[in-house]
Every structure is written in C-alpha cells, then in structure tokens.
Amino acid sequence: MQNIEDVRKDYVEQIEASETPRELLKAPTLKQLYGVIGTLPPEERGAYGKAINQLKLSLEAAVVTREAALENATIVPIDVTAPWDLNASPIDLLPTEQGTQHPLTRELEVVIDIFTRMGFEAIESRQIDDDYHMFGALNFPENHPARDGYDTFRTEEGYIPPAHTSTMQHRILKEGIEKLEAGGQIAAVSYGRVFRNEDVDATHEHTFYQYEGVFVSKTASLADMLGTLRAFFEAYYGQNLHTKTQPAYFPFVEPGLEFAIEKPAALNGKPGEWLEMLGCGMIHPNVLQAAGIDSNTYRGFAWGGGIERLVMLKYGIEDLRHFESGKLAFLRKFV
Amino acid sequence: MIISLNWLKKYTTIEESPDQLSERIGARLVEIEQITDHSHVYDGVVVAKVVECRPIEGTDHLNVTKIDDGGVTEGVDRDEHGFVQVVCGAPNVRAGLAVAWLPPGATVPSTSNDTEPFVLTTKELRGVMSNGMLASAKELALFDDHSGILELDIDLHPGDSFARVYELDDQLFDIENKSLTHRPDTFGIIGFAREVAAIEGKAFHTPDWLRTTTPSYGEKQGDIVTPSVTIDEPELSARYQAVVLQDADGTRQSPVLIQTYLARVGLRPINAIVDVTNYLMMVSGQPLHAFDYDKVLAVGGGRTDIHVRRGRDGESLTLLDGRTITLVPEDIVIAVGETAIGLAGAMGGASTVIDGTTRNIIIESATFNLYSLRSTQMRHGIFSEAITRFTKGQPAALTAPVLGEAIHLMNEWAGAKRVSEVADAYPSVESPRPIMVSSETINHILGSDLSEEAIIVSLQNSEFNVEKKDDLLSVIAPYWRADIHIKEDIVEEVGRLNGFDTIVSRLPLRDYRAVNPDEFDRFRSQLRQTLLRTGANEVLTYSFVHGDVLRKATQEPTNSYRIINSISPDLQYYRQSLTPSLLNLIFPNSKQGFESFALYEMNKVHPKEHGLTDEHVPQEIDMLAFTIVSPQQPGAPYYQAKKYLDFIARTEGLTLVYKPIEEEPRFAVTAPFEYRRSAYVSDAHSGVFIGIVGEYKKTVARGFKLPEYSSGFEIDPRGLLEATQKRAALYTPLSKYPSTERDICFQVDHSVLYDQIIEGVRQSLENVELEVIISPVDIYQPDNGATKNITIRMRLTANDRTLTSEAVNQIVTRVADHLHETIGSRVI
C-alpha cells in the first residue's frame, strides 16, 4: 500500500509539471500496478483493488486540475473598455430584418394592453410559490380531490411552481382592500408562466402562459363578468361575438363556468363553431374572507385563460412544443 | 364517466334528440365530451333458441345446432321445421338455450368500429353449412368474456330483436367528470337523471327506496349474530353499516339486461352478488362491498368484530387483485379483530373475496374520509369506480337506503336472505340546516331578473324543499346534496338550472380612472423593440433545467430549488440564471444551418442564494440574457456582445461603464463567464449596477459545444430601468454656431485602457464651456505589442461663438498635455 501512495505522489508531481498531463495516465508503470491484482492472495485483492481505484480517481482529478490550469494560462485578458479589439474594425449589428419578438410575449402585450385600457392593472405572476397561495387561500383544502386536476410540481422544500396564475389572487385581493374601503373596486389582471407536471406532446406542455382577471366591488355580478369577458374578446378580435357558458367546478369560485365564444371571422369561423376560451366564476366567499374582505359586503368575479391558445388560433400553429423550443426556424416566422 | 341515455330514460322522460340534450346538459350541468351512437351496432342481431345441438364427428369442440329464430330472418336456408343450421364451437352451447344469433349479412358488433367490420356469411365448416354465428359477450361488444356464447333469458321469444329486448339501441355520453368533483349525487344515474329533469324544467321524483333514509331492510329470516362495527376514530368514517345475508348463490348470474347495462358503462358483470353492488353503485353513486362471511369468520377466529381503523406502519394487506401493499397510518382499513381485510373505499382484500363457493356474505355500506381515500388512491395507484365515487364525498345518509335496496336485490338475483340485524355505526347524525336567501340576493349576484316563482320552481324540480319566510326563502337541500352549504351554492343552483346563458351580460358599473401600464412592463416591451432592431431573436425557455445544464455552466446544483416529482429528467432544477438556457440552444440551431444569430430571453430566475421574501417564498429575480455567435471574425468576440449592450444603453439615453473583473467571482450569474475576458457593467451617470458582459469559460464553451466566436451578457433589466429613471436630461438647446471635428491619435502603453483615454479627455475639458462628443476612430497595435495607437474624434461645439482653428488647436494641446501627464501618452 505504501508503494501505491508513493506512486501517487510521484505521478501527481509529474502531472503538475506536464504540458500534456493526460498522456501520463497511459504510462506502463500504472498499467502494471493494475495487473498486480491477479497475483495477490484473494483476501488482499479487495483492499488492493480499492486502493488502485482511489489512485485512479485522484490522478484523474489532478489531470483535470492541471488541464484547467494550462488552459487558464492561455487566456489573455482584454481591454474591456474598448469599443473594438486591437487592429479590428468597428462592429456591426446583425441585420434588423432578422430580429423577432417571441409570439407569446407579443400576444401577452396585446392582452395586457386591452385590459389596461379596460381599467385593469397588470401584475406578473410568480414562478415559484407556496401551497397556501396556490391552493389553501383559494379554498382547496389539503388533499382536496380538485387538486388532482392541477398536476403540480413540487420542490424539496415544498414550494410549488404555480399551476395557475390564480396563485396571485390572494395577494391582489389583500392589496385591494384599501381601494374597496375607499369606495372603489379591485380590478387587476395577473399574467405569466404556469406549470403542470405533464408529458409533453403537440397539445400538452408542462410550461405555458395564462392571464387571470379579478374584479371586486359591492355590486359585481355574474352578468358583469359575462359582459367584461365579452368586451375583452370583442376588442381582441375586433368584432361583435356570440358567447356561451358551461357550468364548471373550481373550488375558488361559486358559481363556476367555462366561457366560450363563437369562432370569429378573423379565424375563418362559421356560425355554430365554438371556442372554449377560459374558466371563470364568482369568487367564492371563502376566498374573499381568506384575504380579509367581508363577503357579505363585497362580491367579485375572476377568470383565467391561456395565451398559447390565442396565439395558436391566430397563426394556425400546430404544435405547442414549438413555443419553448428556441428553434430559430420557428422564431423567425414571427416577423 | 359514461352515461347511458336509455338508463337515464328509466328515470325521466327525454324527448329531445341526443344532440339537443347534450347541448342542454353542456350549458347547464357538465360538458359532454363525446356521444357514441350505439343505435345500429346490433342491427340484424336476433334472439334465437337452440332446438337441437350435436357434435360434429371428427372435431373436438364443434357442434352443429338447429336454431329457431321465429322465422324472422330472410334469405337463409331452413330445414323442414323452419330452423336454421349454425355451427358453434362454444363449450356451453346446448339445446334449450336462448342465444344471440348473428345471421348472414350481420356485422359482428365487436368489429363495428374497425376499418373493415366483419360481416357474417353462410359458409361450410368441416363439411357442414353454417349460417352466421351464435355470439359471445365479447363478440357482442358487451364485455370481455369469450369463454362461451352469451346465454340469454330463457323466456324471450325467438325472433325478438336483440337490441330491443336488451335496450341496446343506446347513446352513450362521455362526461367530463372534473366539473362534477363536488357533485357525488351525479355519479349515480338517478342523480344525473334528476339534473336532466331539472334543467329541462321538469319535476323529478326520486324512487321511494332511495328517497327514504330509514329503509325497512326487509324481513329477517334467520338468526346470525349481528356483526359488531366500531369506527376507531370518528374522522375516518362518518358511517359504517354491515349486514349478514345467507344462502347467496355465488354461481348465479344477474339478469342479462342488468349485465348489458353494467357492460355498456364499462363494468364487467361477474356474478349476481358482485353485480348487485356494482349496479347499485352505478344507480345511486354509493359504492358497496361484499365480503365472504365465512371467510371473515375464519380470519376473525369465529367472530365478526369489524373495525374501521388506520393502517399500521409496516402492516401488509393482499388485495383482491393479487397485489400485496404495505399500509401506512394515512390509509383506512377494514379489519376484523386485529387483521386487515380490506383497504377502505379502495379495494377488498383477497382473504375475504366472493367466489363460486361463497354462500354467505356481509354487505358493507359506508362512507370514508374522502381526503384520506384520495391520498390512499395516489399512494397505491387505485382508480376504481368505487374510489372515484368515494372521493367525491358521498353523504352518510345515503348508505342506508342503498343497503336496503341491496338486501332486496341480493334476494331477488342471488337468493340471499337477511339473517342479522343491520349494524350501524353512525357517530354524528347530521340534520339538514335551512339556508336563508332572498330572491333579490340571488338576482343581484347573478345579475338576472328571475321571478321568485321561477326560482322556487327550479329548486323544487331538483327536490329542494323551499319555504317562504317573510322576504326570505328557506331552502333545505335533499340529503344527497352534500355540496350545498351556503347561499352562493343556492345561487349557483338557480343560475344553472335556469341557464346562465339566459342572463343578459353587461359591463360593471364603476368609477373609471385611466390605468397606467406597469412601468417595468412598458420598459420590457421597449427593450424587446430595441433588440428586435438589432436583429436578435427573443426566445422563451423552460424555468427548469437538467442538472447537466447547471454543471456545464459551472453552477452549483445546490444553489437551485430542486423539483422532486418531475416526470421528466429535463426538469430537475429551477434555473439560477438565464445564460445556460440560451447556451443550450446554440448548438441545435447551428446544426440546423444558422451561423450568425443572437438570442435573448427576459425571464425570472430563482437562485437559492437570494433567499426568501417577506412572504417566506423564494425571491424571484428578473434577468435579461443575451448571446451572440457567428463565424470567426477578427478581434475578440467580447466586443460583439458589448456592442449590443452599448446599443441598448444608447437607445435608453444611457452610457455604460465597463470594469475589468479582478478575480474570479462566485455568483451563479457570473459562473458561465470567463472573468478575464468579461466586464462588470454599470450606468455611468447613476452608478447603478447592470450586470456582466463577456466571453464564456472554455469549459463552458466545450460543454455546450459553442462555436469559437461567441459571447453574451446577462443583465438586470430592473437596474437598467432604474438607471433610465435617474438619467440626466437628454436635451440641451442647439447651438447657432457650427461644430468642428478633430481626430487625435494617442500612442499609449499596451496596458492603458481605452476608457482611461476617454476619461482623460473629459477631465482635461472639464472647465471648458463646450459641447464635446468623443467617438472612436481606430485602435491599432504595431507588431511590437508594447504600445497601441488609439485614434479618437472630438466634435466640439460652442454655443456662443464659432470656434477658430486657433482655439481648437489650444484645446487639442490641452488634451494632449493632460494625457501625457496622466497616462504617458504621446500624440502622433
């Protein structure tokens, strides 16, 4: 064993001085050491094998360190304050016509713009949150079966990549209490990235974008909600639209609905073709109460829809996976 | 969940077409994902009697039969009695059976959805003519039993249409369950029919047996010790009932009609005993379980003391599907004595399973804590019809009427007699509480204009008890509506039953004030426009990365929040900065033939090193990362990225300062960058720190297979915004006098930085009342490498005079002298 330690020291020294340290690993003396195993009595082989392995690992580590050092030595600092390099010429930008904005951020800007003009403040949604904001404050008790529908990821610490932008709802409500008490209303949209632990295919993504609206006042009604949503989609598609609803169950609203529009002319829609656009409902009194809003005095409605759906319909995009693929072939179509 | 239209029609009249009905259900109850039309699947299938059956010589299993179809089928050969000859290989074929006959020309129902459905003919089998076939349950597309032909009820008339007698000309509605998570009642066909009636504006009458919560349980015909039932902890189960029945015939089948109904909604008929439990579950939504009584006695050492208790750590239980699972205290088990015999609500145990030898049974009718069952479901992966219903929260009151009907049907279908009292553990009986709500409130919340009468009628149609008390309605929900607790639930009910789409939409009344776009949103939008002008492409990449991406970027995985339940290894860690995600995209795009491109992303990052917010959730940091690659060009790639950053700054009216990095920094965001060929960036005017720009470490470039010529930056867009908010006035009045330009070339030592020259020029002109614009012209290094020549252009403007050439010369001299003194430069 002492022998092995000596070999190690010797080789490490050589490696530290070598310009081609990896070559040393192929040295015949090392190979001979490995060959010794077979000649040993069986009871010694285990310990010897272990020691040889240790040796291998430590020499490999020494080579990596030496290689990095050699590589580092070749790095020449530059004048980081100069506009271009020595003896080089001024630098050009790429051609402007090659530049594109991502279709999802572009559509988000359109959506936010309409809601802003409708009097809704916009707040970006969090990408990591806790169980309370994702579920608890929204009337989903622990182990509630409705949680199943969300397929949430979790981190070691128990944080959740939010599965809906409603993760901001409790914050928006708390923040808005002052406005309500001053006789005003809460009117806000939250938007951003949400996550579901799903297998990815052409129509499923684990990462996508949502926009979510919240409105609270003393007189908010379901008729107000339907009117607000219709107004948004009419502004978005630039035409009058037929809408319809379908009862749905989300623990944070009561009643809860799915909202659909008749496919607009801009999308070559024909009468009788419907597009499900979002889920919505009157905010459950428990959700208002959890945020400290008196549900006997105030009522509200909320909705949430997906951005990808709007974009896919608009451009006829066939595969949800393109959005986060970073493929230039895809991105450069959105000039 | 599958709903059979014919089954619905047993409880309410339906006149609309399936499509109309589906649309109405969609608007007022739940989405119907699909309607499967079964009305022609059984065309031509005829009920026949086997009048004669004998084996075919020389075959081991074929029989030739003569069947009587009542003479209804045309175009087949008949013998002198009018019977038809059919060869059949089923082991159970025999004279006297009633069977389903597929005559020549009929399509085998199980193949009706195939691209080439199998159409029967007359053909010779072993020299014997055979007309069509006698069908098994599998061939009839009922359930997966191919062990023999389906034996029909014996009292049928030959020649009857098979579809008609078994009501198989059906439409199957596939329901999107998720929206009914809160409606256990609709998971029974009666409950669903009740909703259908109510949304059609018709009154519904629940069958008497289900309406009562105090059934009679029929006559007791024997004297067996009543099982003792104990719910060890009240939160495990709201109610547990059990009763012993004797002389149940485990070999009997349930009526064929019932078998076909179970089959069409996806349940395989087993035997009469099991079918009773399944049938009642489908009808009422209340799952039942039958234990073999004698096996329970054997397990319990002659006693039937049933306990509902928690699983014990390390305890194991073999389920009736053969799996042995290890229990935990979050599971609820049914135990007899100390021994677990079933996983409550999920699956019975193998030790007490009903089989052909079963004579005596215990029927369990119970409810369990739905949250516990849900965790059991996830832990053990059990997704049965029963647990699907239990996890919706069946009301405790429902167990009794369904048990009563089960006793009745067990007698009718399996000949079983009740021989014990009904044991009933029901720790806290809940009586329904009236909900007080005014029709005015209902109309306010809905924004509707419904009359009080219309509100009352719609609730009564679905069997709510409504009474007027002054201005208020006192509403009591029927016991099966476990979901009704508060006035909003009544509002939902009224809105839904009357149709939400009948409500006239309007915009909310509010005092409107213009809302300003969020400043950061506006700024980001502006940055995107700027970057678009530079020919860069915006990308969005996942917020999570594979551990390899972190390692390649020389970031420490321990600085990332780790996802523990991802189904994909690519989603292991929250990212610490955006640059690694961008670098990961370069090689795939290069491979696709793109050579010169710039990618950027604005998004959030979540390195652990930033800690938590006041709300105790991780800090989120907004970043903007940019990377550019191109084929080899003269000069260091560093300057390419810097050029972009300077361009962005200039469009925002900012001037950036680039500082060399003295030693290797230890931040996640700087990790991919080679510090000796990178710079820290801050705003010159405000001093706000912006980020890092540079080339990537060699190991990083190798890891991501980057081309030689690549560089980038990662900056804090909020910092950039802050700098624009603090920037100096952009505008100074125009001078009436012409400007003068002068180029100066400084020869300096190699170690002198470009900025030192610019800074020197500025300092030397500090007290001169001139507008000075300095721009670079040339940076030249002679072969010696010891010095470099930097040429700059000064554009000088005075706002009170035309500068004479003498004045300009003085200024140039002043600059040259100053620089000579400070950095030892020489003007050449």
Interface residues (C-beta under 8 A of the other chain):
Chain A: A68 E71 I75 V76 P77 I78 D79 V80 T81 A82 P83 W84 D85 L86 N87 A88 S89 P90 I91 L93 L94 P95 T96 E97 Q98 G99 T100 Q101 H102 L104 T105 E109 I112 D113 T116 G119 F120 E121 A122 I123 E124 R126 Q127 I128 D129 D130 H133 P141 E142 N143 H144 P145 A146 D148 G149 F153 R154 T155 E156 E157 Y159 P161 G184 Q185 A187 R193 F195 N197 E198 D199 V200 H206 T207 F215 S217 T219 A220 S221 L222 A223 D224 L226 G227 T228 R230 A231 T243 K244 T245 Q246 P247 A248 Y249 P251 E254 P255 G256 L257 E258 M282 H284 P285 R299 F323 E324 G326 K327 L328 A329 L331 R332
Chain B: G26 A27 R28 L29 V30 E31 K178 S179 L180 T181 H182 R183 L370 Y371 S372 R374 S375 T391 K392 H444 I445 L446 G447 S448 I486 E488 D489 V491 E492 G495 R496 F500 D501 I503 V504 S505 R506 L507 P508 L509 R510 D511 Y512 R513 A514 V515 N516 P517 D518 D521 S525 R528 Q529 L531 L532 R533 T534 G535 A536 N537 E538 V539 L540 T541 Y542 S543 F544 Y561 R562 I563 I564 N565 S566 I567 S568 L571 Y574 L582 N584 L585 P588 N589 Q592 F594 S596 F597 A598 L599 M602 N603 K604 H606 E615 H616 V617 P618 E620 I628 Q633 P634 G635 A636 Y638 Y639 Q640 K642 K643 Y644 D646 F647 V657 Y658 K659 P660 E674 R676 R677 S678 A679 G694 K698 T699 L753 Y754 D755 Q756 I758 P776 I779 Y780 Q781 K788
